[in-house]
Amino acid sequence: MLHFFQSQQQNFKNDLLSGLTVALALVPEAVAFAFVAGVSPVIGLYSAFFLGLLTAIFGGRPGMISGATGAMAVIVVGLVAGHGIEYMFPAVILCGLLQITFGLTRLGVLIRMVPHSVMLGFVNGLAIVIGMAQFGSFQTISDSGVLTYLSGPPLWIMLSLTAVTMAIIWLLPKFTRAIPSSLAALLVLTITSVVLNQTLDKSLAAPNQDHVVMTVGDMLLTNAKSKAADVARGDVATDGHGSSAAPDAELTPEVAAAMGSVTPETTGISGGLPRLFFLDYILPPLTWETLLIIFPYSVVLAAVGLIESLMTLTLVDEITETQGSGNRECVGQGIANVVCGLFGGMGGCAMIGQSLINVNSGGRGRLSGITAAVCLLAFVLFLAPWIEMIPMAALVGVMFMVVIGTFEWASLRMFGKVPASDYFVMLVVAGYTAVMHDLATAVILGVIVSALVFAWRHSQNIGADIKINELGAKVYQLHGPLFFASVTSFKKLFDPEKDPDDVVIDFYYTRVYDQSGMEAITGLTEKYEQLGKRLVLTHLSPECRQMLDRAHTIVTVNHAEEPQFHVTTERILKVEKTKAEATA
């Protein structure tokens, strides 16, 4: 609607600037997902660095951005809470090895099994999830250590700056494309926020905030205090959804002490170079017991990571009108997670929101992902104080524009114009994604529903043209697929008791797709045999001939070398009669 994803050619400048834009937007997300996983914010940033760098180099989709994600964080939080952070690292390494295996066995092509209706539901659900996630930035912390939404002047200031950010992103490309509009908006809003925080009356600030315009540093401090208060109250949920405390919860001495221990110095994003995890943490025992603990988590991490990455790859393919490699992406994600685990990361996968920011900003090549990763590490090592000055309103505005560009608005007009089952599948996937915030499960659910609808439709399509040939044999020429759902309809086509002594079933225009179909053929053959009648099966596929071993003595098939050479059923019956007369 807003021409959010204009077609742009890959070039060096666009990749560098879009990579810088992505890096700025990565900081709060990586930190937020680290809090979800119950680990240090710096671990989230290190994870985003390794994943972004290695998938940009080895992955199968130039321009796609990977990092620490909420879907992966929600999975590992249970492992961290139940067994300790030291078990998370080998789990992430094993996850990477499983993903590499998946790619090397060339199973990445399974993404082609995802119907378009599922893709639409995925995209719309994703847009809703991204939009809902931004409301967390409109929160401050109460005196009792509970997150509450802004109100009054702080809310209006936040909304105004968010609107200004969106306006810059929309209007700037109409005048110039020398600089990505998202990056320009971040720079303008950062300068504006610095000025406003120095000039506006502090009474306009939200409760327990030092700045009138809340910044990334304020978000880090607020989330850290909320986490500390949750731990002190014992309210931390192991599913990553955080505290269940009421907004008016009582401020106990324990909660007050926990919140007081959180300072800007302890919540910053600055840090040193990443180190191998076993240099800073106790290495778990390398035993079968450890493997049994981490293996279920690794399998789920690998599956969720690949589903989200391959769906993101498909989406970016459509936007850029280019073709990525699913199998190579699986290998790239695996390599990134192995290295990420070795260096104390929490694992991750493709980040859809950041990938769309990159594409919108002109990033098309691998250099954009590499730039984003390198800039992110530079922020941690050298530029943390500057990055913490970015206003949250600017980042929220960028993500809201991503939501507008991601949502498939045309799908709202599809009702009544596409099959009702397809529209239903789209709504199921979008609804499940929006409510459960689980993109991977939503896609699997959509594929299952689509497959069931497909099976039901095709189960009604099997039929037969029936005729009596010159030899008096009754010929059933089948049409439509024979598989588990159409077996009942297949059996109703025949009447063994009333049929003549010679019956021919011609499979030239159909195929048998599974064991259920083959069992139905075998059972029908046995019924005719019990009645003393001769059944001839013609033009069976080689796979079906091999599996019909129980009926091999009475089944006659076409052995012509040319697949399209249609041997008539009359000729087969004449051969059969000649053989019978010669035997007699």
Secondary structure, 3 states (H helix, E strand, C coil): CCCCCCCCCCCHHHHHHHHHHHHHHHHHHHHHHHHHHCCCHHHHHHHHHHHHHHHHHHCCCCCCCEECCHHHHHHHHHHHHHHCHHHHHHHHHHHHHHHHHHHHCCCHHHHHHCCHHHHHHHHHHHHHHHHHHHHHHHEEECCCCCEEECCCHHHHHHHHHHHHHHHHHHHHHHCCCCCCHHHHHHHHHHHHHHHHHHHCCHHHCCCCCCCCCCEHHHHHHHHHHHHHHHHHHCCCCCCCCCCCCCCCCCCCHHHHHHHHCCCHHHHCCCCCCCCCHHHCCCCCCCCHHHHHHHHHHHHHHHHHHHHHHHHHHHHHHHHHCCCCCHHHHHHHHHHHHHHHHHCCCCCCEECHHHHHHHHHCCCCCHHHHHHHHHHHHHHHHHHHHHHCCCEHHHHHHHHHHHHHHHCCHHHHHCCCCCCHHHHHHHHHHHHHHHHHCCHHHHHHHHHHHHHHHHHHHHHCCCEEEEEECCCCCEEEEEECCECHHHHHHHHHCCCCCCCCCEEEEECCCCCECCHHHHHHHHHHHHHHHHCCCEEEEECCCHHHHHHCHHHCCCCCCCCCCCCCCCCCHHHHHHHHHHHHHHHC
